[in-house]
Amino acid sequence: MDKKDWSWLPAQMPGVAKLMAEKRAKFGNEHVNECWKRGVLMREPGWFFAAEGALMVGTPWPHDLVMSKEWPRLGTQALVMMKDPGVKHGAT
């Protein structure tokens, strides 16, 4: 999978693709693209993390849900974590 090309996402992670479309509608393409770039391509924690079933993409937050005992309860549900646009962009 090419991390720069999102075309694989709907087929592999349809729930995540749906949630990302909602994030784009709410926060705008520029913000979502910045979060993807920083969290997926640059591997900076606190910018973008998504999971669906056994697939994960992005960089988890330092103490986020993925590392907790809550993660197994998600099952096949989709999860998208993204920096809030109201938070100053920079080191987290």
N, C-alpha and C positions, 0 to 999 in steps of 0.2 A: 504494500500500500504506500502510495506517495503522499506524504503528509502535507505537501503544498497543494495537491489536487484533491478536492473534496468529493469528486464524483463517486468514489467508492462508498461514501457514508450512507446514503439512503438504502442501498442494498444490504450492507453489512450491519448497520445500526439504525433501523427505521425509526425507532422511538427517539433516539438522539437527534436524528435529522428533523423530526417534527418539533422537538423542543428548541432546536437551534433556529428554526424558521420563526417560532414564537419570539425568541430573543431578538432576532433581526427586526421583527415588526415593532417590538417594544423599545429597543435600544439603538437600532440603526446598523447598517452594514459596516460602517467604519469602526464602531466599537467592537462588534463581534469579530471582525477581521483582526483588529489589534489584539484582542484576547487570544485568538487562535495562534497568531504569530508569536506572542510572548509565552503562552503556555504550552504550545505543541512544538513549534520550531525552535524556540530559544530555551525551552524547558525551565521557565521561571515559575516557581510555585505561586499560587494565589491568583493566577490569571485565567486558566481554563483547564477543566478536567471533565471528561464525560465517560460514562460507562453504560453498557447494556449487556446483560447476560455475562459472559466471560470476557468480553472485549472492553478494553479501556484505551483512552487516548488523552494526551495532555499530561500535566504535572500536578499531582495532588497537593492540596494545601498541607502545611506542616503537621497539623493535628486534625485532619478531616475525617469524614465519615468512612472513607475507604480503609483507614487503618484501625477503625474501631470495631467493636463487636456488632454494631448495627449493620454493617455491610452485608452479611449473609441473608438478612431479612429482605433485601431488595429483590432477590430472585432474578427474574428476567426483566424487571422494570428498567426504564431508562433514567439516567441521572445526568444532568448538565450543571456544572458549577462554573460560574464566570464572575470575574471582578465586576462589582457594581459600578456603573458609569459615574456615580457621584463620588467615588473614591479617587483621590489624586493618583494619577499614573506615576509609577516609580517603584522603588523597592518596597516590598511588603514585609 
